[in-house]
Structures are given as C-alpha cells and as structure tokens.
Amino acid sequence: MAYFFSEPSHTFSEYLLVPGYSSAECVPANVTLKTPVVKFKRGEECPLTMNVPMVSAVMQAVSGEQMGIGLAKEGGIAFIFVSQPVEQQAEMVRRVKNYKAGFVTSDSNLRVGDTLADVLALKERSGHSTMAVTDDGTGTGRLLGLVTSRDYRVSRLDPATPVTDFMTPFEKLIYAPEGTSLKEANDIIWDRKLNALPIVSPDGHLASFVFRKDYDSHKGNPLELLDGQKRYVVGAGINTRDYAERVPALVDAGVDVLVIDSSEGYSEWQARTLQWIRERYGDTVKVGAGNVVDGEGFRFLADAGADFVKIGIGGGSICITRETKGIGRGQATAVIDVAAARDKYFEETGVYVPICADGGIVQDYHITLALAMGADFCMLGRYFSRFDESPTSKILIGGSYMKEYWGEGSARARNWQRYDLGGAAKLSFEEGVDSYVPYAGALADGMATTLAKIRSTMCNCGALTIPELREKAKLTLVSSVSIVEGGAHDVLLKDSAGAVGRN
C-alpha cells in the first residue's frame, strides 16, 4: 500500500515569523549573512562560504557570465547554465575568473603588424580598452608597447594606421617587475595616476596586469566573494550524461563549485556522477546534488558524497512538473523535513552538509523564512532573471519593460538532460514555460533592498547570524484570511485613485 504523509505540505506563503526579543545590539548593521556552501567536519572551517545566502539558478535565462560577475560582487555565487556546449560553458567560467583578480592575465593582445582597425575589432569583441602589444600577440609574449583609448582618436586616424604609430612603446611605459606584491602595485597605480600597470618578467615578457578599476571595485563591494587568488568565485551546472567530458573542462577553467542540475536527485544517475568525481578528484572538486524533497532523498545524496543538497521539485515560477507529472512537495515543508535530516546526519557522522532551498521564493521575506526553517542558502531563478545582468532581452510590453524568462524544461530550452531518466535523449514533454518578468534594473540595487529586508527581519527575531536565526525563530502557520489581512486592505490606494481620476 502507498505511504501517505499525515500532514499536508505547505508553502512559504503559509508561514509568518513571530518576533522575539531584540537587544540594543540587534541592528541591521551588525547582522552577518555569511553561510557555508559545502560540507565540512565538526570543529573544522568550511572550505567555501558565501557572504550572502543567495545563488542564481542553473538556467539559460538567468546565469551567464555577467550574472557570475555581478553576483560575486554582491557576495553570492552564480551557477553558469549547463544546457550549452562544454567549451562554451567552460569559456564563460574562465571569463568570470579572469574578470577580477589582483593580477590579471592579459586576454586582449595585439601584434606589431596590427592596425587601428584590429584594435577597434578587438575592443568590440572583448570590451577591453587596454591592450598589450607583444611580439607573438599573446598575453605572455615579449612586451613591446601598450594601447589604451587615450592613444588614438578614430576620427583623426586612418583605420589602416599601424599600432606602432600610436601605441606607447615599452621604453616609455611605467611597469613593475614580476614578484611585486598587490599592495605595491596598487601604490604605484595611485602614485603615478595610472589605470593599468603591466607586470613584466626579467626577460621582458608580459606576466600580468593590475588595474585601478579592480581596486575601486573592491572598495565599492565590501562583500565581494573572492578565491585565494583574488578572483571572483563562480559555480557551474553539470548533468548526469556528459560529466566525464564537462567536469574536467570546468575544473581546468577554474570553477569553484559544481552542482548536478536535475529536476529529481534521488537516483542512481546522480550517485554514479558523484562516484565518478570522487574517484578522480577526491574531495578537491566541490559538487552539490539534488533536487530532493524529503529526508530520505537527502540521506541518499549525502551518503553518495554530495557537498550540498538542493531542495525543491515543482515550486519554481516557470516549472510545471507538478501539473504534468504530479510530483513534488510544498517547499516550506520540504525544507523543514530535509533540515531535520541534515541535523540528524550531522549528529551521527560529524559532517555538516549544507542545504539549498531551490524554488518557491515569491516574496523577499520567503528567503528569511527558508533560512529560519533550516536552509543554508537559497537558489533563485525568477528573482535574478529580472536584472540587467541576466542574459535575456529587455522588451517593452504595454508601456512597461519586461525581461524574457523561460524554464529549462520548456520547448525553448529543451534541456532534456535535466529531466533524464536514462531513456531516449530527448524532451518528451514540457515541464517548464516561456514567460516574461518585470524588469528590475541593476542587480546591486535590487539585492541591496532584499538583503536590507532580511537583516531587518532577523533583528526582529533577535538574531545577528543565520545559525542564531535558526535557533531563535518562532514560526506560525497562517490562515487564508490572515494572509489577506497582512496586505493593504479596506483602503483605496493612491495609485489606484489616480488611475480612477485619469479614467
């Protein structure tokens, strides 16, 4: 006979937090949102943490290289989408890793025989205005000169003009020798009023650049998430089909953490993928798995070697898995159940496996609820798809700007690997839709508001850290009538009144 859960499953919208005692120290400025990303043993430091509990979904419409850069600046991690060729995904990861570093390997380079037309074409392709001129046209060749936007004026030069006619030659360059520290390099940049400082090896070869914009960026983004080499932290999705090819390429590109992108993670296919990675890389490659919606699924993936486990089936705004297959569970109940299993696993093994609430986040406060219920961080798709940094088009519809947003199970994405059950290599039916979401501007502005709400709510609960919130939180189920009561009601909103007057 089938097993029946005794209680119905609930969504985040059915819960509210009840305030707790707030001391004078409970002010938003004192709240830290640092959270673990991958597993660690009791008494040890987590090898990878985030400064905010938010990651972007493994989706074509959400996580490209610009999201990777933008989210790392804000302290989170983007997972570059997997439904693309291996080389293309690896190159996205590589560009994120190279975008911000103390010492940047030059990827915009010219040869002596190149012209102004080549400079403009390279600038169009790379977006970079500082270009090294080397003997072999590579980022490690012998440095002969430097071209910046201040060295030429398009209106006054023929496109056929050789770079040697307008570049700053090596003998006139200000540069630093290899071995110079980042602090020393930044001091030179500020003292000599430079935008870029070449780092040169003893034999005259270009080693790297240090850029003024990177120093400014760090000062303007105090929560930015960097690796040991001061590069942005970035994740990437993998699937259970081509991991033997995809994982090595992503590791070579410098990826910090992987996640198996699947609609349902309680499967032999995920166990095989994790086993393959552990046999070849041990624990050096960090990889999350999922998705699951109960403690049994969590235990399976934790035992299989997952570094974190994702929770959620059918709760995404563009996901129709529950409608098409009748599979899933209310996201709040799923998080509560899996969190209990995570804590039990920690007690038994001494290994803490973080959990990620993936889907079901409609309002900003749902993130705080998920954290209070036990999630270590949340994965969001619709939320991030609205910003400039998502890779989709901005479209004017009915006088309002919208961004395109589609599911990986839609006919547009056709990411059959995400729904793979070992059968034919095709998407047999849709499990996602193609849609629009309201455009929300810059990521930094939107996240600033969201994080301010999270910190404020935590203070209302008397908590200054996520673990403290989990311990102190008091949650109550609410009725449908109390949900209505919680919004504006029994008044005519001014915007509505203005609309009435205009009509």
Solvent accessible surface area in square Angstrom, and as a share of the most:
residue,aa,sasa,rsa
1,M,225,1.01
2,A,75,0.58
3,Y,170,0.65
4,F,147,0.61
5,F,111,0.46
6,S,110,0.71
7,E,128,0.57
8,P,89,0.56
9,S,49,0.31
10,H,33,0.15
11,T,60,0.35
12,F,1,0.00
13,S,44,0.28
14,E,52,0.23
15,Y,25,0.09
16,L,83,0.41
17,L,34,0.17
18,V,60,0.35
19,P,93,0.59
20,G,26,0.25
21,Y,187,0.71
22,S,51,0.33
23,S,43,0.28
24,A,102,0.79
25,E,116,0.52
26,C,18,0.11
27,V,66,0.38
28,P,62,0.39
29,A,99,0.77
30,N,77,0.39
31,V,13,0.07
32,T,65,0.38
33,L,4,0.02
34,K,115,0.49
35,T,3,0.02
36,P,27,0.17
37,V,0,0.00
38,V,0,0.00
39,K,45,0.19
40,F,46,0.19
41,K,119,0.51
42,R,136,0.49
43,G,83,0.80
44,E,103,0.46
45,E,159,0.71
46,C,20,0.12
47,P,84,0.53
48,L,25,0.13
49,T,35,0.20
50,M,0,0.00
51,N,38,0.19
52,V,0,0.00
53,P,0,0.00
54,M,0,0.00
55,V,0,0.00
56,S,0,0.00
57,A,6,0.05
58,V,4,0.02
59,M,18,0.08
60,Q,34,0.15
61,A,0,0.00
62,V,0,0.00
63,S,0,0.00
64,G,3,0.03
65,E,35,0.16
66,Q,100,0.44
67,M,0,0.00
68,G,0,0.00
69,I,10,0.05
70,G,9,0.09
71,L,0,0.00
72,A,0,0.00
73,K,50,0.21
74,E,31,0.14
75,G,0,0.00
76,G,0,0.00
77,I,0,0.00
78,A,0,0.00
79,F,0,0.00
80,I,0,0.00
81,F,19,0.08
82,V,3,0.02
83,S,27,0.18
84,Q,17,0.08
85,P,80,0.50
86,V,11,0.06
87,E,121,0.54
88,Q,89,0.40
89,Q,0,0.00
90,A,4,0.03
91,E,63,0.28
92,M,27,0.12
93,V,0,0.00
94,R,86,0.31
95,R,95,0.34
96,V,0,0.00
97,K,1,0.01
98,N,49,0.25
99,Y,83,0.31
100,K,10,0.04
101,A,4,0.03
102,G,6,0.06
103,F,80,0.33
104,V,16,0.09
105,T,74,0.43
106,S,13,0.08
107,D,80,0.42
108,S,3,0.02
109,N,28,0.14
110,L,5,0.02
111,R,133,0.49
112,V,67,0.39
113,G,67,0.64
114,D,31,0.16
115,T,34,0.20
116,L,1,0.00
117,A,47,0.37
118,D,57,0.29
119,V,0,0.00
120,L,58,0.29
121,A,46,0.36
122,L,17,0.09
123,K,75,0.32
124,E,147,0.66
125,R,177,0.64
126,S,39,0.25
127,G,61,0.58
128,H,70,0.31
129,S,43,0.28
130,T,24,0.14
131,M,1,0.00
132,A,0,0.00
133,V,0,0.00
134,T,0,0.00
135,D,66,0.34
136,D,57,0.29
137,G,20,0.19
138,T,58,0.34
139,G,10,0.09
140,T,84,0.49
141,G,1,0.01
142,R,113,0.41
143,L,4,0.02
144,L,36,0.18
145,G,0,0.00
146,L,13,0.07
147,V,1,0.00
148,T,28,0.16
149,S,55,0.36
150,R,178,0.65
151,D,40,0.20
152,Y,22,0.08
153,R,144,0.53
154,V,85,0.49
155,S,100,0.65
156,R,179,0.65
157,L,55,0.27
158,D,90,0.47
159,P,79,0.50
160,A,71,0.55
161,T,18,0.11
162,P,55,0.35
163,V,0,0.00
164,T,59,0.34
165,D,102,0.53
166,F,23,0.10
167,M,29,0.13
168,T,42,0.24
169,P,37,0.23
170,F,56,0.24
171,E,140,0.63
172,K,151,0.64
173,L,23,0.11
174,I,53,0.27
175,Y,92,0.35
176,A,1,0.01
177,P,88,0.55
178,E,98,0.44
179,G,77,0.74
180,T,20,0.11
181,S,52,0.33
182,L,39,0.19
183,K,149,0.63
184,E,91,0.41
185,A,0,0.00
186,N,20,0.10
187,D,64,0.33
188,I,50,0.25
189,I,0,0.00
190,W,115,0.40
191,D,109,0.57
192,R,138,0.50
193,K,163,0.69
194,L,27,0.13
195,N,83,0.43
196,A,12,0.09
197,L,0,0.00
198,P,1,0.01
199,I,4,0.02
200,V,6,0.04
201,S,19,0.12
202,P,138,0.87
203,D,99,0.51
204,G,17,0.17
205,H,64,0.29
206,L,2,0.01
207,A,28,0.22
208,S,10,0.07
209,F,3,0.01
210,V,3,0.02
211,F,33,0.14
212,R,47,0.17
213,K,101,0.43
214,D,9,0.04
215,Y,72,0.27
216,D,66,0.34
217,S,23,0.15
218,H,78,0.35
219,K,126,0.54
220,G,57,0.55
221,N,31,0.16
222,P,110,0.69
223,L,66,0.33
224,E,11,0.05
225,L,14,0.07
226,L,48,0.24
227,D,30,0.16
228,G,85,0.82
229,Q,119,0.53
230,K,95,0.40
231,R,56,0.21
232,Y,0,0.00
233,V,3,0.02
234,V,0,0.00
235,G,0,0.00
236,A,0,0.00
237,G,0,0.00
238,I,0,0.00
239,N,4,0.02
240,T,19,0.11
241,R,100,0.37
242,D,39,0.20
243,Y,37,0.14
244,A,58,0.45
245,E,101,0.45
246,R,11,0.04
247,V,0,0.00
248,P,43,0.27
249,A,26,0.21
250,L,0,0.00
251,V,47,0.27
252,D,116,0.60
253,A,7,0.05
254,G,19,0.18
255,V,20,0.12
256,D,35,0.18
257,V,1,0.00
258,L,0,0.00
259,V,0,0.00
260,I,0,0.00
261,D,3,0.02
262,S,14,0.09
263,S,15,0.10
264,E,62,0.28
265,G,0,0.00
266,Y,90,0.34
267,S,22,0.14
268,E,103,0.46
269,W,82,0.29
270,Q,1,0.00
271,A,26,0.20
272,R,115,0.42
273,T,0,0.00
274,L,0,0.00
275,Q,105,0.47
276,W,39,0.14
277,I,0,0.00
278,R,43,0.16
279,E,117,0.52
280,R,131,0.48
281,Y,54,0.21
282,G,33,0.32
283,D,87,0.45
284,T,113,0.66
285,V,12,0.07
286,K,39,0.17
287,V,0,0.00
288,G,0,0.00
289,A,0,0.00
290,G,0,0.00
291,N,4,0.02
292,V,3,0.02
293,V,26,0.15
294,D,36,0.19
295,G,14,0.13
296,E,113,0.51
297,G,0,0.00
298,F,0,0.00
299,R,84,0.31
300,F,62,0.26
301,L,0,0.00
302,A,6,0.05
303,D,94,0.49
304,A,29,0.23
305,G,11,0.11
306,A,0,0.00
307,D,2,0.01
308,F,0,0.00
309,V,0,0.00
310,K,1,0.00
311,I,0,0.00
312,G,5,0.05
313,I,10,0.05
314,G,14,0.13
315,G,22,0.22
316,G,28,0.27
317,S,74,0.48
318,I,17,0.09
319,C,33,0.20
320,I,38,0.19
321,T,4,0.02
322,R,82,0.30
323,E,145,0.65
324,T,64,0.37
325,K,80,0.34
326,G,65,0.63
327,I,81,0.41
328,G,36,0.35
329,R,37,0.13
330,G,6,0.06
331,Q,4,0.02
332,A,0,0.00
333,T,23,0.14
334,A,0,0.00
335,V,0,0.00
336,I,71,0.36
337,D,43,0.22
338,V,0,0.00
339,A,6,0.05
340,A,63,0.49
341,A,19,0.15
342,R,1,0.00
343,D,60,0.31
344,K,120,0.51
345,Y,18,0.07
346,F,50,0.21
347,E,130,0.58
348,E,95,0.43
349,T,62,0.36
350,G,9,0.08
351,V,32,0.18
352,Y,23,0.09
353,V,1,0.01
354,P,0,0.00
355,I,0,0.00
356,C,0,0.00
357,A,0,0.00
358,D,22,0.11
359,G,12,0.12
360,G,20,0.19
361,I,19,0.10
362,V,90,0.52
363,Q,95,0.42
364,D,28,0.15
365,Y,83,0.31
366,H,1,0.00
367,I,0,0.00
368,T,1,0.01
369,L,1,0.00
370,A,0,0.00
371,L,0,0.00
372,A,6,0.05
373,M,14,0.06
374,G,1,0.01
375,A,0,0.00
376,D,2,0.01
377,F,0,0.00
378,C,0,0.00
379,M,3,0.01
380,L,6,0.03
381,G,13,0.12
382,R,60,0.22
383,Y,9,0.03
384,F,0,0.00
385,S,0,0.00
386,R,48,0.18
387,F,1,0.00
388,D,73,0.38
389,E,39,0.17
390,S,6,0.04
391,P,71,0.45
392,T,16,0.09
393,S,62,0.40
394,K,99,0.42
395,I,58,0.29
396,L,105,0.52
397,I,70,0.36
398,G,87,0.84
399,G,68,0.65
400,S,61,0.39
401,Y,112,0.42
402,M,40,0.18
403,K,7,0.03
404,E,28,0.12
405,Y,6,0.02
406,W,23,0.08
407,G,1,0.01
408,E,7,0.03
409,G,0,0.00
410,S,1,0.01
411,A,52,0.40
412,R,110,0.40
413,A,12,0.09
414,R,120,0.44
415,N,3,0.02
416,W,50,0.17
417,Q,43,0.19
418,R,37,0.14
419,Y,33,0.12
420,D,21,0.11
421,L,130,0.65
422,G,37,0.35
423,G,50,0.48
424,A,70,0.54
425,A,62,0.48
426,K,126,0.54
427,L,17,0.09
428,S,85,0.55
429,F,103,0.43
430,E,78,0.35
431,E,5,0.02
432,G,2,0.02
433,V,55,0.32
434,D,77,0.40
435,S,33,0.21
436,Y,109,0.41
437,V,9,0.05
438,P,84,0.53
439,Y,64,0.24
440,A,39,0.30
441,G,18,0.17
442,A,37,0.29
443,L,1,0.01
444,A,48,0.37
445,D,98,0.51
446,G,18,0.17
447,M,0,0.00
448,A,62,0.48
449,T,75,0.43
450,T,2,0.01
451,L,8,0.04
452,A,51,0.40
453,K,97,0.41
454,I,1,0.00
455,R,50,0.18
456,S,51,0.33
457,T,33,0.19
458,M,0,0.00
459,C,9,0.05
460,N,81,0.41
461,C,4,0.03
462,G,3,0.03
463,A,0,0.00
464,L,43,0.21
465,T,47,0.27
466,I,2,0.01
467,P,74,0.47
468,E,47,0.21
469,L,0,0.00
470,R,60,0.22
471,E,145,0.65
472,K,98,0.42
473,A,21,0.16
474,K,103,0.44
475,L,63,0.32
476,T,54,0.31
477,L,90,0.45
478,V,27,0.16
479,S,64,0.42
480,S,84,0.54
481,V,114,0.66
482,S,34,0.22
483,I,82,0.41
484,V,101,0.58
485,E,115,0.52
486,G,70,0.67
487,G,41,0.39
488,A,81,0.63
489,H,85,0.38
490,D,137,0.71
491,V,104,0.60
492,L,123,0.61
493,L,98,0.49
494,K,183,0.77
495,D,123,0.64
496,S,47,0.30
497,A,40,0.31
498,G,28,0.27
499,A,40,0.31
500,V,99,0.57
501,G,66,0.64
502,R,189,0.69
503,N,163,0.84
